[in-house]
Amino acid sequence: MTALDDSGRRARRQVPGQVPAIGDLLRMLERARLDSADTADVEYADDGRPLRITLDWDKDAIDDEALYVISAYEPADN
């Protein structure tokens, strides 16, 4: 995961072992949908993997939004 701004880079340095995996992001998306978040969207690639996940739990709250862009994906060897 690559941080795109100062805030993201700072968060990555503070919790480097907590970078979410794709499965974690999909579980967060499902939880947001179950919790009736204002925004819980996903865009998929033709092969079915998620490309972009957008979350916003409360449209009136500040700093609860999250955007995850998944790029440079390589499937793991099984």
C-alpha positions in Angstrom: 0.0 0.0 0.0 1.3 3.4 -1.0 0.4 6.5 1.0 -0.4 9.4 -1.3 -0.2 12.3 1.1 1.5 13.4 4.3 -1.4 12.2 6.4 -1.3 8.7 4.8 2.5 8.5 5.1 2.4 9.4 8.8 -0.3 6.8 9.4 1.7 4.2 7.6 4.8 5.0 9.7 2.8 4.8 13.0 1.2 1.5 12.3 3.2 -0.3 9.6 2.0 -3.7 10.5 -1.6 -2.7 10.2 -1.8 -2.1 6.5 -5.0 -3.8 5.5 -5.1 -6.7 3.0 -7.7 -6.9 0.3 -9.7 -9.3 2.4 -9.6 -6.9 5.3 -10.9 -4.1 3.0 -13.7 -6.2 1.7 -14.8 -7.0 5.3 -14.7 -3.3 6.2 -16.9 -2.6 3.1 -19.4 -5.3 4.2 -19.4 -4.0 7.7 -20.0 -0.4 6.5 -22.9 -1.7 4.4 -24.4 -3.6 7.3 -24.0 -0.5 9.5 -25.9 1.6 6.8 -22.9 3.8 6.1 -23.6 6.8 3.9 -21.1 5.5 1.3 -19.8 2.0 0.9 -18.8 1.6 -2.7 -16.5 -0.7 -4.6 -15.2 -0.7 -8.2 -14.1 -4.0 -9.6 -11.6 -5.0 -12.4 -12.7 -7.3 -15.1 -11.1 -10.2 -13.3 -13.2 -9.6 -10.2 -10.6 -8.0 -7.9 -11.5 -4.7 -6.2 -9.8 -1.6 -7.6 -11.2 1.1 -5.4 -13.1 1.1 -2.2 -14.8 4.2 -0.9 -16.2 4.4 2.7 -18.0 7.2 4.6 -19.8 6.2 7.7 -21.5 9.5 8.4 -21.8 12.3 5.8 -22.0 14.9 8.5 -18.9 13.7 10.4 -15.4 15.0 9.7 -12.5 12.7 9.0 -14.4 9.4 8.9 -14.0 8.9 5.1 -11.7 6.4 3.6 -10.6 5.7 0.1 -8.5 2.7 -0.9 -7.0 2.4 -4.4 -5.6 -1.0 -5.1 -2.9 -1.0 -7.8 0.1 -3.0 -8.8 -1.8 -6.1 -7.7 -0.1 -9.5 -8.1 -1.9 -12.6 -7.0 -0.2 -14.6 -4.2 1.3 -18.0 -5.0 -0.8 -20.8 -3.4 
